């Protein structure tokens, strides 16, 4: 679950306020957050348009997970997983 929001930055508004097809405007926000358990730190960019929120790219894990994900063998999920001992 979410432990804390470490950083939230509006990305260069003159480039990222985007005219959408439905005449709404969107903003892009770079988010860096920490989750529990394990204190994983993730970063990604979220586009907000009206009530819609979506990722605009990949989620990146900024700290190493080491042996925290020993219980899963699916590479793409390892960075998200925390295995209780």
HUKA-V91908 format. One record per backbone hydrogen bond with DSSP energy under -0.5 kcal/mol. NH is the residue of the N-H (numbers start at 1). CO is the residue of the C=O. E is the energy in kcal/mol with one decimal. If there is no record, write none. Layout:
# HUKA-V91908
NH_CO_E / NH_CO_E
This chain:
# HUKA-V91908
3_34_-3.1 / 4_34_-1.8 / 6_4_-0.7 / 6_32_-2.0 / 7_32_-1.9 / 9_30_-2.5 / 11_9_-0.5 / 11_28_-2.1 / 12_10_-0.6 / 15_12_-2.8 / 16_12_-1.7 / 17_13_-1.9 / 18_16_-1.0 / 18_26_-1.2 / 20_18_-0.7 / 20_24_-2.6 / 23_20_-1.5 / 26_18_-1.3 / 27_48_-2.3 / 29_46_-2.7 / 30_9_-2.8 / 31_29_-0.5 / 31_44_-3.2 / 32_7_-2.6 / 33_42_-2.4 / 34_4_-3.0 / 35_40_-2.3 / 36_1_-2.7 / 39_35_-0.7 / 42_33_-2.7 / 42_40_-0.5 / 43_60_-2.4 / 44_31_-2.0 / 46_29_-2.8 / 47_54_-3.4 / 48_27_-2.9 / 48_46_-0.5 / 49_47_-0.5 / 49_52_-2.7 / 50_25_-0.6 / 52_49_-2.5 / 54_47_-2.1 / 56_45_-2.4 / 57_45_-0.5 / 60_43_-2.8 / 62_41_-3.0 / 62_60_-0.6 / 63_41_-0.8 / 68_65_-2.9 / 70_67_-1.5 / 72_69_-1.5 / 75_73_-0.8 / 77_74_-1.7 / 78_74_-1.0 / 78_75_-0.8 / 79_75_-0.5 / 80_77_-1.6 / 81_77_-1.2 / 83_68_-3.4 / 84_82_-0.5
